[in-house]
Amino acid sequence: MMQQWTQAPKVAVVGGGLAGLSAACALAETGFRVKVFERRPYLGGRASSFQHPATGEVVDNCQHVLLGCCTNLLEFYERIGVQDKIRWFDHLTFLEPGGRASVIGPSFLPPPLHTAPAFLRAPCLNLPDKVAIAAALAALTPIKPRDTGESFLAWLRRHGQTERAIERFWKTVLVSALNEDIEHVSIEYAAQVMRESFLKSASAGRMGVPTVPLTELYDKAGDYISARAGEVQFRSSVDSFRAEPGSVKLFAGGEEQFDFAVFAVPFDALLRILPQTSASDPLRQTLSNFNTSPITGIHLWFDRQISDLEHAVLLDRTIQWMFHKSKLLGRSRSNGKSAVGGDGSPVSVTTNKDQGSAVDGQGSYVELVVSSSKTLIEKSRQEIIDLALSELGEFFPESRHAKLVKSTVIKEVHATYSPKPGIDAYRPRPETVWPRVFLAGDWTATGWPATMEGAVRSGYAAAQCVARVAGQRKAAFLVPDLPAKGFMRIFG
Ligand SMILES: Cc1cc2nc3c(=O)[nH]c(=O)nc-3n(C[C@H](O)[C@H](O)[C@H](O)COP(=O)(O)OP(=O)(O)OC[C@H]3O[C@@H](n4cnc5c(N)ncnc54)[C@H](O)[C@@H]3O)c2cc1C
């Protein structure tokens, strides 16, 4: 590999989330000596699972889904050999209270018209709603609008959207995808979500769901790194670093010297790690512009089936998505390595202790997801469970007759950064003022919202920078976007 080095350069990767893991895997494969520092006892960061102490169940911190357009994430899955652990769905079911379903999926028509027939048939919207939505989508089709500082809600109002179109279509899609209320979302990110998921192609918009707990998925990245002479050090929190002319010193209990370092931690964690010198000031100032938004997952175990659906989008209520986990996880539930939570991270887990038999045989396990769940943060576990059960009964009447066997509420209070108008000006590139120190993380300048794809993009981008500075001028880890199909090829 790098001719000018007497031995392979040593790289510290701080953070075992998707950004750190993707950077570490790419660098280990290219011949760097990689050491990952992860403060928790397991991998995956904000996309992880753990064995819940009170219920004894392995739960994801929250259901994670991906789309076909997540090219870097999919390449990462192939790299670590877990691509077959994702199940793909072309159709989404939108349920109204009362249970009426609108099923949206692709047709034989070329993009961007491929979902039009299903959309025209959907009973959850009336004709004026559909005409308004079609006009706004047409405005987003030719070119991705730039961030002008205007919120997407203001843009929608300027583009003549009906209240029902805003509530049942725009909010439903965007709040889940961006984890923020649309009055606080930039036009650019909203447009990106709509273009990638609804307009570009049928394959870009299909939804992937992991069939194993998240940590089982991302543990494979640890195996990949170890198989390439790398190392993953758990329960190892990096407190600070010092950049020196030819090396980077890391302080994590003791002191260790590296040729390069990639910091792949959330922005608030980075603030705590940055050296207390004036060199850090501009980055500190940049980071003070970020805010976060919460996501709440409500995990319910019933003594019987409450629906045949594997997942559904829920309209007009607090709960936004239903994932039928016992169907989606298949038979491989909890047979892998799993981790125990309670590590002081900003995740609040509250549980209703086992009230009967576990969910085997006839029972079912359902997770309800509420993105941008600001209204739930102050509510108690019991209030959230009561609200969820009452709303669930409106969509799935069978749940009213089912016995709740156990339940857990997981509030991720600082789930993701808020993609507010103007935020791109503050999202840093991987390079820093310290030539051997690089940044990664879903909040850095990836052009993507806070997603697993954004995190992997940031990891590959940081790894690319390390490799190039180390002398591999042509190193390239980032994967191209999916090509547009049909008429969308005209617009790109
Ligand atoms: C509830 C929830 C639901 C989500 N749903 C989806 C979804 O459906 N689809 C999707 O694409 N994305 C989703 N996301 C977003 C996605 O999980 C994140 O964008 C992505 O996982 C971020 O990865 P990361 O590596 O940038 O950061 P993180 O995952 O936060 O990783 C950072 C790691 O650094 C470690 N760390 C922090 N400080 C230190 C330190 N000092 N020393 C050592 N280690 C440290 C942390 O423990 C962590 O493991 C969701 C996020 C949440 C929270």
The ligand as a Gaussian input file, in Angstrom:
#p B3LYP/6-31G(d) Opt

LIG

0 1
 C      -34.616000       6.371000      17.686000
 C      -33.908000       6.496000      16.359000
 C      -34.522000       6.033000      15.200000
 C      -33.864000       6.171000      13.968000
 N      -34.426000       5.654000      12.841000
 C      -33.713000       5.652000      11.690000
 C      -34.201000       4.976000      10.536000
 O      -35.285000       4.379000      10.544000
 N      -33.440000       4.992000       9.412000
 C      -32.223000       5.627000       9.363000
 O      -31.568000       5.578000       8.318000
 N      -31.739000       6.274000      10.447000
 C      -32.444000       6.301000      11.599000
 N      -31.941000       6.922000      12.702000
 C      -30.690000       7.681000      12.573000
 C      -29.468000       6.778000      12.641000
 O      -29.569000       5.880000      13.726000
 C      -28.248000       7.665000      12.855000
 O      -28.242000       8.668000      11.860000
 C      -26.950000       6.886000      12.751000
 O      -27.018000       5.663000      13.413000
 C      -25.842000       7.756000      13.344000
 O      -24.613000       7.074000      13.302000
 P      -23.283000       7.793000      13.796000
 O      -22.212000       6.788000      13.678000
 O      -23.133000       9.092000      13.078000
 O      -23.538000       8.181000      15.330000
 P      -23.807000       7.229000      16.563000
 O      -24.640000       6.078000      16.163000
 O      -24.321000       8.108000      17.643000
 O      -22.375000       6.661000      16.956000
 C      -21.480000       7.349000      17.762000
 C      -20.801000       6.353000      18.682000
 O      -19.786000       7.035000      19.411000
 C      -19.756000       6.529000      20.718000
 N      -19.110000       7.549000      21.554000
 C      -19.593000       8.755000      21.929000
 N      -18.668000       9.421000      22.650000
 C      -17.577000       8.619000      22.717000
 C      -16.303000       8.763000      23.313000
 N      -15.958000       9.862000      23.978000
 N      -15.429000       7.750000      23.205000
 C      -15.740000       6.614000      22.530000
 N      -16.956000       6.433000      21.950000
 C      -17.857000       7.428000      22.027000
 C      -21.227000       6.292000      21.038000
 O      -21.391000       5.374000      22.098000
 C      -21.740000       5.754000      19.700000
 O      -21.653000       4.352000      19.640000
 C      -32.592000       6.815000      13.918000
 C      -31.993000       7.277000      15.080000
 C      -32.636000       7.111000      16.296000
 C      -31.945000       7.593000      17.540000

